[in-house]
Amino acid sequence: MISENFKKRTFTSIALIILIIMIFMNKVILLFSLLVLSNLSIIEFSNIIKKVTNKKIKRLFFNLIFIFYLFIFCTIFFILSNYLNSKIFLFKILICCAASDIGGYIFGKIFRGPKLTKLSPNKTISGSFGSIIFSIVILQVIFFQFSLEFNIDIMFIGLFVSIACQIGDIFFSYLKRKAKFKDTGNFLPGHGGILDRIDGIILGVPTGLIASKILL
């Protein structure tokens, strides 16, 4: 019997894939999506910080840093999306981030084993390795389709992207634990909030861009 939560996750995942395709094809949808997702993320982050600390100065400080970071992230993402080659590369990195998340989930469920860190009790060492393996393999396969050659630098980019995604995931998991939240929100049925989905992406994408500039 398929659980209700699994059905929700499946339908939401399909909706997200459709949205990503629409974003890739239409600049207006991209801009609208960036504005909506960033604003929802700010609201979720603000709600978490409100529970983490009762000091207004600290709340303001952390919220401003997060808003500034998201603004820079969205601006660069939108600018690069105006050029076909950079847009294609951006979406390759997005797929790599998704692969990291999927690999961690699959390996963590199958192999379990020791915990990766106390900051996020649900994360395992096996899951971490799964994230890295999936990211490297998927990114290498995607680039091979375009260049028809194996490039070891792509492996390192996949490695760095996966590590960055995991750091982002662990960081927000830690904040949720401090705030005593199970999810950052309930905007996405079966998936939680927006930040639950993009916590790795907002660190993984910039890392992928920087790594590519250095290595490629």
N, C-alpha and C positions, 0 to 999 in steps of 0.2 A: 504493500500500500504506500503510495507516494504521499509524503507529508505535505501539509498545507504550506509550511514555510518553504519547502523545496519548490513548490509550484510558484510561490511568490518570487523567489530568487530567480527562477527560470524566466518568468515573464518579464521581470525587471531587467535581467541581463539582455534579453532580446531587444527590449526597448532602448537600452543604452547603446547596443551595437548599431541599431538603426539611427540613433541620434548622432553617433560618431561618423557614420557614412554621410549623413546630411550635412554635418559640420564641415566635412572634408570638401563637399561639393559646392557649398553655398557660403559666401563670405558674411552675408547678413545673419544667417543662422548661427555662424561661428561667433560673431560679435554679441548677439543676443544671448547665446549660451554662456559665454564668458561672463557677461554681466550678471545673469541670473545665478550661475553656480558660485561666482565669487561672493555675491551678496548673501546667499544662503550659507556659505561657508563661514563668513564673518559673523553671522547671527549665531551659528552653532558654536564657533570658537568663543564668542563672547559669553554664551551661556555656560560653557565649560569653565572658563576663567572665573566667572562669577562664583562658582562653587569651590574652585581651587583656593582662592584667596578672598578675604573680606576687606582688603586694603584697596581703596579706590585708586591710589597712585599706581600701584602694581598692575591693577586691572587695565588702567589707561595705557600704561607703558607696553604691556604685552599685546593689547589690542591694536595699538598703533604700529607696532613692529609687524604684526601679522597682516594688517591692512596694507602697509607699505610693500611688504614682500609679495602679496597677491597682486597688487597694482603693477609692480615691475614684471612679475611672471606673465600676467595677462597681456600687458602691452607688448612685450617681446614676442610672445606666442602669436599675437595678432599680426604684428609687423612681418614676422618670418612667414606667416601663412599667405602673404601676398605674392610670394615667389614659389613657383611650382616645385623646384628642387628642394628648397628648405621645408616646404609644406610636407612633401613626401617623407623627408627625413624625420620631421617631427612626429608623424604618425607611425613611423617605424619604431621610434622610441616609446610612443604610447603603447604599442603592441608589446614591446619588450617589458614595460611596466606591468601590463596585464599578465604576461607570462610569468613574471616574478611572483605575482599574487597567487596565480593558479598553481604554480609549482610548489609554493610553500604550503598551500592548503592540501594538495594531494599527498605530498611526501609526509607532511605532519600527521595526516589522518592514517596513512598506511604504516609508517615506521614508528611514529610517536617518539619515545625515548626521552633523554634528558632535556630539561628546559634550557632555552638559550640565555635568558636573562630574567632576573627578578622584576625588572621594570614591566615586563609583559609576560605573565605566567603561561599564556596560551601558546607562546612561540617556542618551538623546539629547535634543537640543532639540526635534526633531520629535515625539518621544514625549511630552515635557512639554506641548507645545501640544495634542496629541491628548487628553491627560488632562483639560486644562482645557475643551476644546471638548465632549467627551463629558459631563463633569460638569454644565456649564451647560445643555446641551441636554436631557439626561435629567431633571434636576431641574426645569427649566422646564416640560417636558411633563407631569411628574407633578403639579405644582402646578396647571397649567392644567386638568387633569382634574377637580380639586376646585372651583376658583374660576371657571373659564371666562374668565379674563382674564390678559393678559400683565403681569408685574410685574418691573420692572428690578432690584428689590432681590433677587429670587430668583437673578438672574444673578450678582450679587456674592457671594451665599452660596455658590453653586456654585463660583465662582472661588476663594474662600477655603478651601472644603473641599478642593478639588483640590490647591491649593498645600500645605495642611497634610498631606494624604495623601502627597504627593511628598516632603516634608521627612522624614516618618516613614519612608518607604521608603528614602530615601537614607541616613538615620542608621543604620538597621539593616544596610543593605548595607555601609556603612563598617565597622561592628563585625564583620560576617562576614569582610570582607577582612582586618581586623586579626587576627582569630582563625584565618584561613585555612580558613574553613568555606564550602562551596558553599551549603548550606541551614542553617537554624537547627535542623532536625531532620528526621525521616523519618516523622512521625506520619501525614501525609496523602500517600498514594501519588501521585506525579506532581507534587505541589505543594510538597513539603518539610515544614517544621515549621509549628506553629501561628503563630509569629511571622512567618513568611513570608507568611501570609494576613492577619494583623491589624495588621501594622506601620503601615499607613496609617490604618486605622480608629481605632486608639487615640488618634490625634491629630486625625483628620478629624472625628469625631463631636463632641468638645468644641468644636472650632472652629465647626462648624455651629450648635451650640446658642448659643454666645456671639454669633455673627454675627446669628442670627435675633432674639435679644433686643435687639440694637442697631438692626437695620434694619427689622424687622417691627412 
